Amino acid sequence: MPLFGAHFSVAGGLSNAVATAVRFQCDTLQLFTKNANQWAAKPISDDEARTFRQAAEAAKLQFLTAHDSYLINLAAPGEELFQKSINALVIEWERAEQLGLSYLVTHPGAHVGSGEEAGLNRVIEGLNIAAERCRGFQAIILLETTAGQGTTLGHRFEQLAILRKGVREPERFQVCVDTCHIFAAGYPIQTTEGYAATFQEFDDIVGLDCLKLFHVNDSAKPFGSRVDRHAGLGIGEIGDGAFRSLVNDARFAHLPMILETPKEGPAGEELDPINLAKLRVEFRVR
């Protein structure tokens, strides 16, 4: 069975995300190690890192993952934002390493008018610089598929393949597939045939061996909209079928699958347990 978890808040301390994962009986989790909408980051103390590691080990969580700042844009044509983004990614990578995380998820970036080829080359340059500055780190960067909103890169599998082919150490840069994002980008996972064709295409272009983690989200926007809006599982535009196919796909039986779905319902009820139950029970074929 896949390893199920969700993105959890670190309000009050990084270890609180672990406590929430334990409360919901998760196998894995994702968190921000800092405010995702700010450049600045308060250093993680040795005590805080040790407490987090001990809590995660006690909870037997696997494939602990961080998502980096939304401000980072390695595809930026302007030198100031490009350098600032590299520095920010290095800090995020250092924090992930300090906490003993397996993965750090990042969006490839947006070319903001410079063009796809120039943007991809810029990302490759930035990733290579960051990797050199984070020599010897165990945490792996996961390039996330995107919905393709605006000039965002990463919405086609070919773009991810170009990035991995271009970096000097491709083994340090693997892939995270977001179900909402690929659906919005035009991959028809909502049908049985489309699901099969999509992952065959991924295997042909990128390689399934590079796929290390799923963000499991339904989409609030229609197929091919190229708009990134997450919805609870089975109540968005994707529907149940894709998630049923995913959690029963033997190729992904041991991969982490992390929810980034809405946290509260209209009455303030917690939705993570509901969506986790769908993954564990409702969508599973026995």
Buried (B, 14 or more C-beta within 10 A) or exposed (E): EBBBBBBBEBEEEBBBBBBBBBEBEBBBBBBBBBBBEEBEBEEBEEEBBEBBBEBBEEBEBBBBBBBBBEBBBBBBBEEEBBEBBBBBBBBBBBBBBBBBBBBBBBBBBBBBEBEBEEBBBBBBBBBBBBBEBBEEBEBBBBBBBBBBBEBBBBBBBEBBBBBBEBBEEEEBBBBBBBBBBBBBBBBBBBBEEBBEBBBEBBBEBBBEEBBBBBBBBBBBBEBBBBBBBBBBBBBBBBBBBBBBBBBBBEEBEEBBBBBBBBBEEEEEEEBBEBBBBBBBEBBEEE
